[in-house]
Amino acid sequence: MGIADFLLKADQVSLSVPVFQPPDRQIMTNPLRFISDLYLGRTHRGVANLLENVSLELVQGERLGLIGPNGAGKSTLLRLLAGIYAPTMGTLKTNGTVKGLFDISLGMNPEATGLENIYMRGLQMGFELREVREMIPQILEFSELEPFIEKPLNTYSTGMRLRLAVSVSTMRAPDVLLLDEWIGTGDARFREKLRDRMNNLVEQSRGLILATHNVELMKSLCTKGLVLNKGTVVFQGDLTEALEFYGDSVGSSSAKS
Amino acid sequence: MIKLSSLLYMTYFGFAVQYRKTMIGPVWVLLGPTLFIATLGFLFSEVSNIPTDVFIPHLSFGLLAWTLISGFVTGSTSVFQRSKAQIMQGGMTLLDIVAVDVMRTVLHFLHQLVIVVVVFLVFDLPWTLYSWVSLLGLVILIANGTWLTMFFGIVGVRYRDLFEVVSAIMRIAFLATPIIWMPGEFGRGGVMGAFMSYNPFYHFLEIVRAPLLGQVVSSLSWVVVAVFTVFGFAITSIFYRRLKQRVPLWV
């Protein structure tokens, strides 16, 4: 056949970024340092290694949970797998579409109407106008925003905005779905609807990588676990074992959230 | 890459929404330069002692071409910052974002073509075969705007100072380029020659403006523009290939 059986394969990927450390700002402690800090300070350059030698493979039907404390590199790894960041070293191979739901509430235009924002988001996600148009009845029904859809987004409440963003972003499942925290928003009833939608999305996709601090959720969805700490993989294997490992070692030595 | 038709729709939406809260919407795109030309046109033709039927076409076409150039130059420095959400969500590539930004600037410019038509009618300017060269000049100008948007976009996302630098330069360049003043009878050979020969903005302006005014574009202008086009695209493609992966980290 020649078709690889993996969906996604990362081989020894590292990501290091140049960081620019501003000079010490001591305005708060010593107002007289204001001038020297603001005008005479030099920015120091350095390199931060966000991910180091991360290897993982996701095959058809596999669901991987990313486990680790805050700042371990889970979100960074997801963005790298989605192709937003490119690895500084190592290789990343994908087989099919790999898409994530990241910061879905950002990037909406407050002056534009809800409907226009649906079109914009749809187009930005790579759908054609015709496809977005076909999705609109479903989006309106799911978001329950039909009475407000011709009103500008800045008249929406925060909850309504999120509902709109979620409804558009979860319309189609990619081959590999990347989730940075489970998406749950709105009142109890909407939350339930959304849970069904998200579960559907997971069902439709051929593989899932989920980063969450919700252990119960991870147990119900994932089959495998990968423990990250300070940008390196410290454990990889069966989910229960991974959670145990995390509980014993990393989790007890660093603050859980 | 997103399909061109989708990018066009995005451009249109972005443009339409930009004026959402105004009373007369995109008419402002016309009103601004019209007021400029109407007031300063008469003032400066008086000051520089040039008949209005010579000066106003020169000012109008120059101002509109300048608006396009300066739209590219100043807009480019923050193009990726403005699309941070789209970059971080992973839907749009840098090329998509640049394409939408360039098309929006061009759409803005196309509205102002009404002014060109009005000036042609009011001053009864002749439209000759050579006038079509202006269209070629416009295409070349937009092509250069494209590489510039990518180039300054990448540099500007790393060094936020670029926006400040560029704004300062563009203010000076507007006054240093013959738009609200005309080169004397000696042209580039005169005392003001340096402000033309060594001013790339002048050459880009000329390939669009001169054919409309019934003047011949000098070969120097074609050479300068050709050099900028070739080197611009070459350098930008190297920059793009090397640094496109860094943009999401910097933005």
Chai-1 contact restraints between the chains, C-beta under 6 A:
chainA,res_idxA,chainB,res_idxB,connection_type,confidence,min_distance_angstrom,max_distance_angstrom,comment,restraint_id
A,V17,B,L249,contact,1.0,0.0,6.0,A-B,restraint_1
A,A82,B,G90,contact,1.0,0.0,6.0,A-B,restraint_2
A,I84,B,G90,contact,1.0,0.0,6.0,A-B,restraint_3
A,I84,B,P248,contact,1.0,0.0,6.0,A-B,restraint_4
A,Y85,B,P248,contact,1.0,0.0,6.0,A-B,restraint_5
A,A86,B,Q245,contact,1.0,0.0,6.0,A-B,restraint_6
A,F102,B,Q89,contact,1.0,0.0,6.0,A-B,restraint_7
A,D103,B,M88,contact,1.0,0.0,6.0,A-B,restraint_8
A,L106,B,A85,contact,1.0,0.0,6.0,A-B,restraint_9
A,G107,B,A85,contact,1.0,0.0,6.0,A-B,restraint_10
A,G107,B,Q86,contact,1.0,0.0,6.0,A-B,restraint_11
A,N109,B,V17,contact,1.0,0.0,6.0,A-B,restraint_12
A,E111,B,V17,contact,1.0,0.0,6.0,A-B,restraint_13
A,E111,B,R20,contact,1.0,0.0,6.0,A-B,restraint_14
A,A112,B,V17,contact,1.0,0.0,6.0,A-B,restraint_15
A,E116,B,F13,contact,1.0,0.0,6.0,A-B,restraint_16
A,M120,B,F13,contact,1.0,0.0,6.0,A-B,restraint_17
A,L123,B,S6,contact,1.0,0.0,6.0,A-B,restraint_18
A,L123,B,Y9,contact,1.0,0.0,6.0,A-B,restraint_19
A,L123,B,M10,contact,1.0,0.0,6.0,A-B,restraint_20
A,Q124,B,Q86,contact,1.0,0.0,6.0,A-B,restraint_21
A,Q124,B,G91,contact,1.0,0.0,6.0,A-B,restraint_22
A,Q124,B,M92,contact,1.0,0.0,6.0,A-B,restraint_23
A,M125,B,G91,contact,1.0,0.0,6.0,A-B,restraint_24
A,G126,B,I2,contact,1.0,0.0,6.0,A-B,restraint_25
A,G126,B,G91,contact,1.0,0.0,6.0,A-B,restraint_26
A,E128,B,S6,contact,1.0,0.0,6.0,A-B,restraint_27
A,L129,B,Y9,contact,1.0,0.0,6.0,A-B,restraint_28
